[in-house]
Amino acid sequence: MATLTIRNLEDETKQSLRLRAARHGLSLEEEIRTILRQAIATEEGPKRRHTNLYDAIRELVEPHGGFDLDIPERALPTRDPPAFD
């Protein structure tokens, strides 16, 4: 693990961090690590693995063997598409 040193940190900032850590039941170091992780995660946003809905659904369904759906016949007759003359 790396070590990070922050110089010239205002006393009130350090005290605020210490109080925040105490409220969360964490050490000052762990609280700062948590803040840094959250800041990076927020900046990066959620990691997208899929570019479309089809791939996302397929990834969820394939491990279960897929689904065979009984598609009923249309109850109403199809109509001709409109003519744009």
C-alpha positions as CSV (number, residue, x, y, z in Angstrom):
1,M,0.0,0.0,0.0
2,A,1.1,3.5,-0.7
3,T,1.5,6.3,1.8
4,L,0.2,9.8,1.2
5,T,1.3,12.9,3.1
6,I,-0.8,16.0,3.0
7,R,1.1,19.2,4.0
8,N,-0.3,22.5,5.1
9,L,-3.7,21.2,6.1
10,E,-5.6,23.7,8.1
11,D,-6.1,22.8,11.8
12,E,-9.9,23.2,11.5
13,T,-10.0,20.8,8.5
14,K,-8.1,18.2,10.5
15,Q,-10.3,18.6,13.5
16,S,-13.5,18.4,11.3
17,L,-12.1,15.1,9.8
18,R,-11.3,13.8,13.2
19,L,-14.9,14.5,14.5
20,R,-16.4,13.0,11.4
21,A,-14.3,9.9,11.8
22,A,-15.5,9.6,15.5
23,R,-19.1,9.9,14.4
24,H,-18.6,7.0,12.0
25,G,-16.6,5.0,14.5
26,L,-13.5,5.0,12.4
27,S,-9.9,6.1,12.8
28,L,-8.9,9.4,11.1
29,E,-6.9,7.5,8.5
30,E,-9.8,5.1,7.6
31,E,-12.2,8.0,7.4
32,I,-9.9,9.8,4.9
33,R,-9.5,6.6,2.9
34,T,-13.3,6.2,2.8
35,I,-13.7,9.8,1.6
36,L,-11.1,9.4,-1.1
37,R,-12.7,6.2,-2.4
38,Q,-16.1,7.7,-2.5
39,A,-14.8,10.8,-4.3
40,I,-13.1,8.7,-7.0
41,A,-16.2,6.4,-7.4
42,T,-18.5,9.4,-7.8
43,E,-16.2,11.0,-10.3
44,E,-15.8,7.9,-12.4
45,G,-19.5,7.1,-12.2
46,P,-20.8,3.5,-12.5
47,K,-18.8,1.2,-14.6
48,R,-20.8,0.2,-17.7
49,R,-20.2,-3.3,-19.0
50,H,-22.8,-3.1,-21.7
51,T,-23.6,-0.7,-24.5
52,N,-27.2,-1.9,-25.0
53,L,-30.1,-3.4,-23.2
54,Y,-30.0,-6.7,-25.2
55,D,-26.5,-7.6,-24.0
56,A,-27.4,-6.7,-20.4
57,I,-30.5,-8.9,-20.4
58,R,-28.7,-11.7,-22.2
59,E,-26.0,-11.8,-19.5
60,L,-28.7,-12.2,-16.8
61,V,-30.7,-14.9,-18.7
62,E,-28.1,-17.1,-20.3
63,P,-26.7,-18.6,-17.1
64,H,-30.2,-20.0,-16.4
65,G,-30.6,-21.6,-19.8
66,G,-32.6,-18.8,-21.3
67,F,-36.3,-18.7,-21.5
68,D,-38.7,-20.3,-24.0
69,L,-41.7,-18.0,-24.3
70,D,-45.0,-19.1,-25.9
71,I,-45.9,-16.2,-28.1
72,P,-49.7,-16.2,-28.7
73,E,-51.1,-15.6,-32.1
74,R,-52.3,-12.1,-32.7
75,A,-55.9,-11.6,-31.7
76,L,-56.5,-8.8,-34.2
77,P,-55.7,-8.9,-37.9
78,T,-52.7,-6.9,-39.0
79,R,-53.5,-3.7,-40.8
80,D,-51.8,-2.3,-43.9
81,P,-49.2,0.3,-43.2
82,P,-50.2,3.9,-44.0
83,A,-49.4,5.3,-47.4
84,F,-47.6,8.6,-47.5
85,D,-48.3,9.7,-51.0
